[in-house]
Amino acid sequence: MTYARSRLRLGIACVGTFVVLSTVLLATGTPEATLATSTSWAWSDVGWLALLVVLYAAVSAPFDLLGGHRLPRRYDRPVARGYGRVLVRGVVAHGVCLVVVGLALLVGGRAGGDAGALAAAAVLMVGLLTLQVPLAVIIGGVRRSGACLQAADPSFVGGIVGLPGRDHVVLCATWDADTGRIQAARREAVRVSGARALGVVVAVAFNLSGLAVALWATDTHATSVAGLATLALWMTLWSFLGLLVLPSFSRPAVVAVDRATMASGIDREDLTRALRRLDAAQDDEPRRNGLVETIFHPVPSLERRLAALDAPGAELPQPWHTARMALFLSWASFGLLSRAVHCNCGRPELWVLFPGD
């Protein structure tokens, strides 16, 4: 079995575990039966939130160790030096973020009801977008290298960071000059066309609509720790729906960016070489079964991308990277799937800036 297929099975198992667990806990009413239901402030709120984060980390731990250490070792892929320290740092830092998110949602819910919780989530998403690079540094141990970022994980590709309209391109410091030049051209096309902004808008709208459904259609309220835990379980199921739906928006955007890059003056052969190098550095899976790709992959296979370069299709702007952006922004609603998917399970360097095209 290939490394890519092993990672996919791991992601399916991890996501499936959280989805089944969320379904069972919701069906049995476990949060309301076991957690604090008080809507008044107390220091114990922080303790309860910390307990939820510890339980989340405990369920994630076997998958993290498999995805970040065991599988890469088995397939002779690079593993960060001192991986245990890197993982603990990432888990703790991400856990602190979730505690802060939980407190902010409680503030919004207790002060302004459901509308207040939605407003708090929106503010948190703005904060996440604004602080993407610092969060990548703190949680993933990603290092700054001039205007670029550097990570030990070969799947790290940087990205476009910041609020739309104030965003900028961040490249991977370990790329060669040719790959960096081509990726800079690709991402500038994404940014200038508005494709990244559109991807962020779709991701934000998806998460806020899920939060609204959970608040208004299920009688769940972010006014107690029990209510917040219930909300997290609903948002985990909503994120799972996003894993099935949003890749269909992301794939056409990748192909449109490839075409726009060629239109900007990048030679086809140079682009092809760069895409081959990036594919080899990530999952090294140049071709995939069509059904597998439709369900699980927001980035088309290398084979399909190259075949689509000269084919008619959608042009920019398209909602670029929206599937994985929605996972990152799901932190703001206490969603639990953002680091369970196959592309970043057990890889803290990729929890904030996901692998991409």
C-alpha positions as CSV (number, residue, x, y, z in Angstrom):
1,M,0.0,0.0,0.0
2,T,1.3,3.5,-0.9
3,Y,2.0,6.2,1.7
4,A,-0.8,8.3,0.3
5,R,-3.4,5.5,0.6
6,S,-2.2,4.7,4.1
7,R,-2.6,8.3,5.1
8,L,-6.1,8.3,3.6
9,R,-7.1,5.3,5.6
10,L,-5.7,6.9,8.8
11,G,-7.7,10.1,8.1
12,I,-10.9,8.1,7.4
13,A,-10.4,6.2,10.7
14,C,-9.7,9.4,12.7
15,V,-12.6,11.4,11.2
16,G,-14.9,8.4,11.5
17,T,-14.0,8.0,15.2
18,F,-15.0,11.6,15.9
19,V,-18.1,11.5,13.8
20,V,-19.3,8.3,15.5
21,L,-18.4,9.5,18.9
22,S,-20.2,12.8,18.3
23,T,-23.3,11.0,17.1
24,V,-23.4,8.7,20.1
25,L,-22.8,11.5,22.6
26,L,-25.5,13.6,21.1
27,A,-28.0,10.7,20.9
28,T,-27.5,9.8,24.5
29,G,-27.5,13.4,25.8
30,T,-24.2,12.8,27.5
31,P,-22.9,16.5,27.7
32,E,-26.0,17.7,29.5
33,A,-25.9,14.7,31.8
34,T,-22.3,14.9,32.8
35,L,-21.1,18.5,32.4
36,A,-21.8,21.7,34.2
37,T,-25.1,23.2,33.1
38,S,-24.8,26.5,35.1
39,T,-25.2,29.7,33.0
40,S,-23.4,31.8,35.6
41,W,-19.7,32.6,35.6
42,A,-17.4,30.5,37.8
43,W,-13.7,29.7,37.8
44,S,-14.7,26.1,37.2
45,D,-15.8,27.0,33.7
46,V,-12.1,27.1,32.7
47,G,-11.5,23.8,34.4
48,W,-14.4,22.2,32.6
49,L,-13.1,23.6,29.2
50,A,-9.6,22.3,30.0
51,L,-11.1,18.9,30.7
52,L,-12.9,18.8,27.3
53,V,-9.6,19.7,25.6
54,V,-7.8,17.0,27.4
55,L,-10.4,14.4,26.4
56,Y,-10.2,15.6,22.8
57,A,-6.4,15.3,22.9
58,A,-6.7,11.8,24.4
59,V,-8.9,10.6,21.6
60,S,-6.6,12.2,19.0
61,A,-3.4,10.8,20.5
62,P,-3.2,7.4,18.8
63,F,-4.0,8.9,15.4
64,D,-1.5,11.7,15.9
65,L,1.3,9.2,16.7
66,L,0.4,7.1,13.7
67,G,0.1,10.0,11.3
68,G,3.1,12.0,12.5
69,H,5.6,9.4,13.4
70,R,4.7,5.8,12.6
71,L,3.6,6.1,9.0
72,P,6.3,8.5,7.9
73,R,8.9,6.2,9.4
74,R,7.4,3.2,7.7
75,Y,7.6,4.8,4.3
76,D,11.0,6.5,4.9
77,R,9.5,10.0,5.0
78,P,11.1,12.8,7.0
79,V,10.0,13.2,10.7
80,A,10.7,16.3,12.7
81,R,13.6,16.1,15.0
82,G,12.3,15.6,18.6
83,Y,8.8,14.7,17.2
84,G,7.4,14.0,20.7
85,R,8.3,17.5,21.9
86,V,6.9,19.0,18.6
87,L,3.6,17.1,19.1
88,V,3.2,18.0,22.7
89,R,3.8,21.6,22.0
90,G,1.3,21.6,19.2
91,V,-1.4,19.8,21.2
92,V,-1.0,22.1,24.2
93,A,-0.9,25.3,22.1
94,H,-3.9,24.2,20.1
95,G,-5.7,23.2,23.3
96,V,-5.1,26.7,24.8
97,C,-6.6,28.2,21.6
98,L,-9.7,26.0,22.0
99,V,-10.1,27.0,25.7
100,V,-9.9,30.7,24.6
101,V,-12.5,30.0,21.9
102,G,-14.8,28.3,24.4
103,L,-14.6,31.2,26.8
104,A,-15.3,33.7,24.0
105,L,-18.4,31.7,22.9
106,L,-19.6,31.6,26.5
107,V,-19.1,35.3,26.8
108,G,-21.1,35.9,23.5
109,G,-23.8,33.3,24.4
110,R,-24.3,34.6,28.0
111,A,-24.3,38.2,27.1
112,G,-26.2,38.1,23.8
113,G,-27.9,34.7,23.4
114,D,-27.6,32.9,20.1
115,A,-26.8,36.1,18.2
116,G,-24.1,36.9,20.6
117,A,-22.5,33.4,20.1
118,L,-22.6,33.9,16.4
119,A,-21.0,37.3,16.7
120,A,-18.3,35.9,18.9
121,A,-17.6,33.2,16.4
122,A,-17.3,35.7,13.6
123,V,-14.9,37.8,15.6
124,L,-12.8,34.7,16.4
125,M,-12.6,33.9,12.7
126,V,-11.3,37.4,12.0
127,G,-8.7,36.8,14.7
128,L,-7.7,33.4,13.3
129,L,-7.2,34.9,9.8
130,T,-5.2,37.8,11.2
131,L,-2.9,35.6,13.4
132,Q,-2.3,32.8,10.9
133,V,1.4,33.1,10.8
134,P,1.9,33.6,14.6
135,L,-0.3,30.7,15.2
136,A,1.7,28.5,12.8
137,V,4.9,29.5,14.6
138,I,3.5,28.9,18.1
139,I,1.5,25.7,17.4
140,G,3.5,24.1,14.7
141,G,7.0,25.3,15.4
142,V,7.2,26.7,11.9
143,R,10.2,29.0,11.6
144,R,10.4,32.4,9.9
145,S,13.1,32.7,7.2
146,G,13.1,36.2,5.8
147,A,9.8,36.6,4.0
148,C,9.3,32.8,3.9
149,L,8.4,30.1,6.4
150,Q,10.3,26.9,7.0
151,A,9.1,23.6,8.3
152,A,10.6,20.1,8.5
153,D,7.5,18.5,7.1
154,P,7.9,18.2,3.3
155,S,4.2,18.7,2.8
156,F,4.4,22.3,4.1
157,V,3.7,24.8,1.3
158,G,3.0,28.1,3.1
159,G,0.0,29.8,1.7
160,I,-1.8,33.1,1.5
161,V,-2.4,34.6,4.9
162,G,-4.2,37.4,6.6
163,L,-7.6,39.1,6.1
164,P,-8.9,39.4,2.6
165,G,-7.7,42.8,1.2
166,R,-4.8,42.8,3.6
167,D,-3.5,39.3,2.7
168,H,-0.1,38.4,1.4
169,V,1.8,35.4,-0.1
170,V,4.0,33.3,2.1
171,L,6.3,30.8,0.4
172,C,8.2,27.7,1.7
173,A,11.8,28.5,2.4
174,T,13.0,25.1,1.4
175,W,11.8,25.4,-2.2
176,D,14.3,25.8,-5.0
177,A,14.3,29.2,-6.8
178,D,12.3,27.9,-9.8
179,T,9.5,26.3,-7.7
180,G,9.4,29.5,-5.5
181,R,9.1,31.7,-8.6
182,I,6.3,29.6,-10.1
183,Q,4.4,29.3,-6.8
184,A,4.8,33.1,-6.2
185,A,3.2,33.7,-9.6
186,R,0.4,31.2,-8.9
187,R,-0.5,32.7,-5.5
188,E,-0.3,36.2,-6.7
189,A,-2.9,35.2,-9.4
190,V,-5.1,33.8,-6.6
191,R,-4.8,36.9,-4.5
192,V,-5.2,39.5,-7.1
193,S,-8.2,37.7,-8.8
194,G,-10.1,37.6,-5.5
195,A,-10.1,33.8,-5.5
196,R,-8.6,33.6,-2.0
197,A,-11.0,36.2,-0.7
198,L,-13.9,34.2,-2.2
199,G,-12.6,31.0,-0.6
200,V,-12.4,32.7,2.8
201,V,-15.9,34.1,2.4
202,V,-17.4,30.6,1.5
203,A,-15.5,29.0,4.4
204,V,-16.7,31.7,6.9
205,A,-20.3,31.4,5.6
206,F,-20.2,27.6,5.8
207,N,-19.1,27.7,9.4
208,L,-21.5,30.4,10.6
209,S,-24.4,28.8,8.8
210,G,-23.6,25.5,10.6
211,L,-23.4,27.3,13.9
212,A,-26.7,29.0,13.3
213,V,-28.3,25.7,12.5
214,A,-26.9,24.1,15.7
215,L,-28.1,27.0,17.8
216,W,-31.6,27.6,16.3
217,A,-32.6,24.1,15.1
218,T,-31.4,21.9,17.9
219,D,-32.2,23.9,21.0
220,T,-28.5,24.1,21.9
221,H,-27.1,27.3,23.4
222,A,-23.6,28.5,24.2
223,T,-24.5,29.5,27.7
224,S,-23.1,26.7,29.7
225,V,-20.2,24.2,29.4
226,A,-22.6,21.4,28.7
227,G,-24.2,23.5,26.0
228,L,-20.9,24.4,24.5
229,A,-19.8,20.8,24.4
230,T,-23.1,19.9,22.7
231,L,-22.4,22.7,20.2
232,A,-18.9,21.3,19.5
233,L,-20.4,17.9,18.7
234,W,-22.9,19.4,16.3
235,M,-20.2,21.4,14.6
236,T,-18.0,18.3,14.3
237,L,-20.8,16.7,12.3
238,W,-21.2,19.9,10.3
239,S,-17.5,19.9,9.5
240,F,-17.9,16.3,8.3
241,L,-20.6,17.5,5.9
242,G,-18.0,20.1,4.7
243,L,-15.5,17.4,4.0
244,L,-18.0,15.9,1.6
245,V,-19.3,19.1,-0.1
246,L,-16.6,21.7,-0.1
247,P,-13.8,19.8,-2.1
248,S,-16.1,20.2,-5.1
249,F,-15.6,23.9,-4.8
250,S,-11.9,23.7,-4.2
251,R,-10.8,21.5,-7.1
252,P,-12.0,23.7,-10.0
253,A,-10.2,26.6,-8.3
254,V,-6.9,24.7,-8.4
255,V,-7.2,24.1,-12.1
256,A,-8.3,27.7,-12.8
257,V,-5.2,28.9,-10.9
258,D,-3.0,26.6,-13.0
259,R,-4.4,28.0,-16.2
260,A,-4.1,31.6,-14.9
261,T,-0.4,30.9,-14.1
262,M,0.3,29.9,-17.6
263,A,-1.6,33.0,-18.9
264,S,0.6,35.2,-16.7
265,G,3.7,34.0,-18.7
266,I,4.9,30.9,-16.9
267,D,6.1,28.3,-19.3
268,R,4.1,25.1,-19.3
269,E,7.1,22.9,-18.9
270,D,8.3,24.9,-15.9
271,L,4.9,24.7,-14.3
272,T,4.7,21.0,-15.0
273,R,8.1,20.4,-13.3
274,A,7.1,22.5,-10.3
275,L,3.8,20.6,-9.9
276,R,5.6,17.2,-10.1
277,R,8.1,18.3,-7.4
278,L,5.3,19.4,-5.1
279,D,3.3,16.3,-5.7
280,A,6.3,14.1,-4.9
281,A,7.0,16.1,-1.7
282,Q,3.4,15.7,-0.5
283,D,1.6,12.4,-0.9
284,D,3.4,11.3,-4.1
285,E,0.2,10.2,-5.7
286,P,0.1,11.5,-9.3
287,R,-3.1,9.6,-10.2
288,R,-6.1,8.6,-8.2
289,N,-9.4,6.8,-8.6
290,G,-12.1,9.3,-9.6
291,L,-14.5,8.4,-6.8
292,V,-11.8,8.6,-4.1
293,E,-10.8,12.0,-5.3
294,T,-14.3,13.3,-5.5
295,I,-15.0,12.3,-1.8
296,F,-11.6,12.9,-0.1
297,H,-9.4,15.3,-2.0
298,P,-9.8,19.1,-2.5
299,V,-6.7,19.2,-4.7
300,P,-7.0,17.3,-8.0
301,S,-4.4,14.6,-8.8
302,L,-1.3,15.7,-10.7
303,E,-2.5,13.7,-13.7
304,R,-5.9,15.5,-13.8
305,R,-4.3,18.9,-13.3
306,L,-1.9,18.5,-16.2
307,A,-4.7,17.1,-18.5
308,A,-6.9,20.2,-17.6
309,L,-4.3,22.8,-18.5
310,D,-5.5,23.0,-22.1
311,A,-9.1,22.0,-21.5
312,P,-11.9,24.5,-21.3
313,G,-13.2,25.2,-17.8
314,A,-14.0,27.7,-15.1
315,E,-11.8,30.8,-14.8
316,L,-10.8,32.8,-11.8
317,P,-12.1,33.8,-9.4
318,Q,-13.1,30.5,-7.9
319,P,-13.3,29.8,-4.1
320,W,-9.7,28.8,-3.7
321,H,-8.6,26.5,-0.8
322,T,-12.1,26.8,0.8
323,A,-12.4,23.2,2.0
324,R,-9.3,23.3,4.2
325,M,-9.9,27.0,5.1
326,A,-13.2,25.9,6.5
327,L,-11.5,23.3,8.7
328,F,-9.1,25.9,10.1
329,L,-11.8,28.4,10.8
330,S,-13.9,25.7,12.5
331,W,-11.8,26.3,15.5
332,A,-13.9,29.4,16.1
333,S,-17.0,27.2,16.7
334,F,-15.1,24.5,18.7
335,G,-15.2,22.0,15.8
336,L,-13.0,18.9,16.4
337,L,-12.1,17.8,12.8
338,S,-9.5,20.4,11.8
339,R,-6.5,18.1,12.6
340,A,-8.2,14.8,12.1
341,V,-8.0,14.7,8.2
342,H,-5.5,12.7,6.3
343,C,-3.4,15.6,5.1
344,N,-2.4,16.8,8.6
345,C,-3.2,14.2,11.2
346,G,-0.4,14.1,13.7
347,R,1.5,16.9,11.8
348,P,1.4,20.1,13.9
349,E,3.3,22.1,11.3
350,L,0.2,21.7,9.1
351,W,-2.5,22.4,11.6
352,V,-2.7,26.1,10.8
353,L,-1.4,26.3,7.2
354,F,-2.8,23.1,5.5
355,P,-1.1,21.4,2.6
356,G,-2.4,22.7,-0.7
357,D,-1.7,23.2,-4.4
